[in-house]
Amino acid sequence: EKYKSALIISGLVTFIAAYHYMRIFNSWVEAHEWTGGALVKTSVPFNDAYRYMDWLLTVPLLLIEIVLVMKLSPEEIVSKGTTLGISSALMIVVGYPGELVMGGDLSTRWVYWAAAMAPFLYIVYTLLAGLSAATDSEADPAIRGLIKKAQVWTVLSWCTYPIVYIFPMMGITGSNAVVGIQLGYSVSDIISKCGVGLCIYQITMAKSAAIKGGGEEAPLL
């Protein structure tokens, strides 16, 4: 019961992502076609906003589910969950306008990338350092290791997004840039959402077993 919320959120993240990926797929099929071995745009524009709407909903939830399985007081859970959630939403909202710039003067894309990196770095710092005391307070070394694994996995998988974002600035242009960005983001999503979800499941199972064995404190929430 104590960690039910974290598992529910993990399942919700998967459901939301699946829905938006169906919409992304449908939009992609309508907006592009292969002609003469090349990707050609149709008269229907590709709606990349589906991906950002997915991130706007799922990324804060991903961070909150990590917070929920940590040894924090109710006040700390609310505080950390709120600051991380707002920071992640800000990161996504700031980064979206730059995503619309795919050619020409890419300085605008660089500006939005740099601006979005500010909340991104705050999130990375919080996961690796800001929450380290709570992570180290776990008495069971196995559980402590699982929580660190979830934190590090989140950070490593998230570091792929800024790299994919700058594909056009790396000299990748035209259809190669479009396809590369979509594939890159899709792979990153699978690694982060599925990977972190599995980590959260392992943590909840380990902590639930500890509670049954009398090795865990009374539920906080």
C-alpha positions as CSV (number, residue, x, y, z in Angstrom):
1,E,0.0,0.0,0.0
2,K,2.8,2.4,0.9
3,Y,4.3,2.4,-2.6
4,K,1.1,1.9,-4.6
5,S,1.1,5.5,-5.8
6,A,4.6,5.1,-7.4
7,L,3.5,2.1,-9.3
8,I,0.2,3.7,-10.4
9,I,2.2,6.7,-11.7
10,S,4.6,4.4,-13.5
11,G,1.7,2.7,-15.3
12,L,0.1,6.1,-16.1
13,V,3.4,7.3,-17.7
14,T,3.4,4.2,-19.9
15,F,-0.3,4.7,-20.9
16,I,0.2,8.4,-21.7
17,A,3.3,7.7,-23.7
18,A,1.6,4.9,-25.7
19,Y,-1.3,7.2,-26.6
20,H,0.9,10.0,-27.8
21,Y,3.1,7.7,-29.7
22,M,0.1,6.4,-31.6
23,R,-0.8,10.1,-32.4
24,I,2.9,10.8,-33.4
25,F,2.9,7.7,-35.7
26,N,-0.4,8.7,-37.4
27,S,0.8,12.3,-37.9
28,W,4.1,11.1,-39.3
29,V,2.4,8.8,-41.8
30,E,0.1,11.6,-43.0
31,A,2.9,14.1,-43.3
32,H,5.6,12.1,-45.1
33,E,5.9,9.5,-47.9
34,W,8.8,7.7,-49.6
35,T,9.3,8.8,-53.2
36,G,12.3,7.6,-55.2
37,G,14.0,6.3,-52.1
38,A,13.7,9.6,-50.3
39,L,11.5,11.0,-47.6
40,V,9.2,13.6,-49.0
41,K,6.8,15.9,-47.2
42,T,3.1,15.8,-48.1
43,S,0.7,18.7,-47.8
44,V,-0.2,17.7,-44.3
45,P,2.2,19.2,-41.7
46,F,3.8,16.9,-39.1
47,N,2.6,17.7,-35.6
48,D,5.6,17.4,-33.3
49,A,3.6,19.0,-30.5
50,Y,2.3,15.5,-29.6
51,R,5.8,14.6,-28.4
52,Y,6.2,17.7,-26.3
53,M,2.7,17.3,-24.8
54,D,3.7,13.8,-23.9
55,W,6.8,15.0,-22.2
56,L,4.9,17.8,-20.4
57,L,2.8,15.2,-18.8
58,T,5.1,12.2,-18.3
59,V,8.5,13.8,-17.4
60,P,7.2,15.4,-14.1
61,L,5.5,12.1,-13.3
62,L,8.8,10.2,-13.8
63,L,10.5,12.4,-11.3
64,I,7.7,12.3,-8.8
65,E,7.6,8.5,-8.9
66,I,11.3,8.4,-7.9
67,V,10.7,10.8,-5.0
68,L,7.8,8.7,-3.8
69,V,10.0,5.6,-3.3
70,M,12.6,7.5,-1.3
71,K,12.9,7.8,2.5
72,L,11.6,11.3,2.7
73,S,9.1,13.0,5.0
74,P,5.6,14.0,3.6
75,E,6.8,17.6,3.5
76,E,9.9,16.7,1.7
77,I,8.0,14.6,-0.8
78,V,5.7,17.5,-1.6
79,S,8.6,20.0,-1.8
80,K,10.9,17.9,-3.9
81,G,8.1,16.6,-6.1
82,T,6.9,20.2,-6.7
83,T,10.2,21.7,-7.5
84,L,11.3,18.9,-9.8
85,G,7.9,18.8,-11.5
86,I,7.9,22.5,-12.2
87,S,11.6,22.5,-13.3
88,S,11.0,19.7,-15.8
89,A,7.8,21.4,-17.2
90,L,9.8,24.6,-17.6
91,M,12.6,22.7,-19.4
92,I,10.1,21.3,-21.9
93,V,8.2,24.5,-22.5
94,V,11.4,26.5,-23.0
95,G,12.9,24.0,-25.4
96,Y,9.8,23.6,-27.7
97,P,10.2,26.9,-29.7
98,G,13.7,26.0,-30.6
99,E,12.5,22.6,-31.9
100,L,10.6,24.4,-34.6
101,V,13.8,25.9,-36.1
102,M,15.3,23.2,-38.4
103,G,17.3,25.2,-40.9
104,G,18.7,28.5,-41.8
105,D,20.0,30.6,-38.8
106,L,20.2,28.0,-36.0
107,S,21.3,30.5,-33.4
108,T,17.7,30.7,-32.2
109,R,17.7,27.0,-31.6
110,W,21.0,27.3,-29.7
111,V,19.4,30.0,-27.4
112,Y,16.4,27.8,-26.5
113,W,18.7,24.8,-26.0
114,A,20.9,26.7,-23.6
115,A,17.9,28.2,-21.8
116,A,16.3,24.7,-21.4
117,M,19.6,23.3,-20.0
118,A,19.3,25.5,-16.9
119,P,16.4,23.6,-15.4
120,F,17.8,20.4,-16.8
121,L,21.1,20.8,-14.9
122,Y,19.1,21.7,-11.7
123,I,17.2,18.4,-12.1
124,V,20.5,16.4,-12.7
125,Y,22.0,18.1,-9.6
126,T,19.0,17.3,-7.4
127,L,18.9,13.6,-8.5
128,L,22.6,13.0,-8.0
129,A,23.5,15.4,-5.1
130,G,20.4,17.1,-3.7
131,L,18.8,13.8,-2.8
132,S,21.9,11.9,-1.9
133,A,21.3,12.2,1.9
134,A,17.9,10.6,1.5
135,T,19.4,7.9,-0.7
136,D,22.2,7.2,1.8
137,S,19.8,7.0,4.7
138,E,18.4,3.7,3.3
139,A,19.5,1.0,5.8
140,D,19.3,-1.8,3.3
141,P,22.3,-1.6,0.9
142,A,20.3,-3.4,-1.8
143,I,17.5,-0.9,-1.7
144,R,20.0,1.9,-1.6
145,G,21.7,0.6,-4.7
146,L,18.4,0.3,-6.5
147,I,17.5,3.9,-5.8
148,K,20.9,5.1,-7.0
149,K,20.4,3.0,-10.1
150,A,17.1,4.7,-10.8
151,Q,18.7,8.1,-10.3
152,V,21.7,7.4,-12.4
153,W,19.6,5.7,-15.1
154,T,17.4,8.7,-15.3
155,V,20.3,11.1,-15.6
156,L,22.1,9.1,-18.2
157,S,19.0,8.5,-20.4
158,W,18.1,12.2,-20.1
159,C,21.5,13.2,-21.3
160,T,20.7,11.8,-24.7
161,Y,17.9,14.4,-25.3
162,P,20.1,17.5,-25.5
163,I,22.4,15.7,-27.9
164,V,19.5,14.7,-30.2
165,Y,18.2,18.3,-30.0
166,I,21.5,19.7,-31.5
167,F,21.5,17.3,-34.5
168,P,20.8,20.2,-36.9
169,M,23.6,22.2,-35.4
170,M,26.0,19.2,-36.0
171,G,25.5,19.5,-39.8
172,I,22.7,17.0,-40.1
173,T,20.2,18.6,-42.5
174,G,17.0,17.9,-44.4
175,S,15.2,14.5,-44.1
176,N,18.3,13.1,-42.3
177,A,17.8,15.6,-39.4
178,V,14.1,15.0,-39.2
179,V,14.3,11.2,-39.1
180,G,17.4,11.3,-36.9
181,I,15.6,13.5,-34.3
182,Q,12.5,11.4,-34.3
183,L,14.4,8.1,-34.0
184,G,16.7,9.6,-31.3
185,Y,13.9,10.9,-29.2
186,S,12.0,7.6,-29.5
187,V,15.0,5.5,-28.4
188,S,15.6,7.9,-25.5
189,D,12.0,7.7,-24.4
190,I,12.1,3.9,-24.4
191,I,15.3,3.9,-22.3
192,S,14.1,6.5,-19.8
193,K,10.4,5.6,-19.3
194,C,10.7,1.8,-19.5
195,G,14.0,1.6,-17.8
196,V,13.0,3.9,-14.9
197,G,9.7,2.1,-14.6
198,L,11.4,-1.2,-14.2
199,C,13.7,0.3,-11.5
200,I,10.7,1.7,-9.6
201,Y,9.1,-1.7,-9.7
202,Q,12.2,-3.3,-8.3
203,I,12.4,-0.7,-5.5
204,T,8.8,-1.1,-4.5
205,M,9.0,-4.8,-4.4
206,A,12.2,-4.7,-2.3
207,K,10.7,-2.1,0.1
208,S,7.4,-4.0,0.3
209,A,9.3,-7.2,1.2
210,A,11.2,-5.2,3.9
211,I,8.0,-3.9,5.4
212,K,6.6,-7.4,5.6
213,G,9.8,-8.5,7.3
214,G,9.6,-5.7,9.8
215,G,12.6,-3.9,8.4
216,E,11.0,-0.7,7.2
217,E,9.4,2.2,9.1
218,A,5.7,2.8,9.2
219,P,4.2,4.2,6.0
220,L,4.8,8.0,5.5
221,L,1.7,8.6,3.5
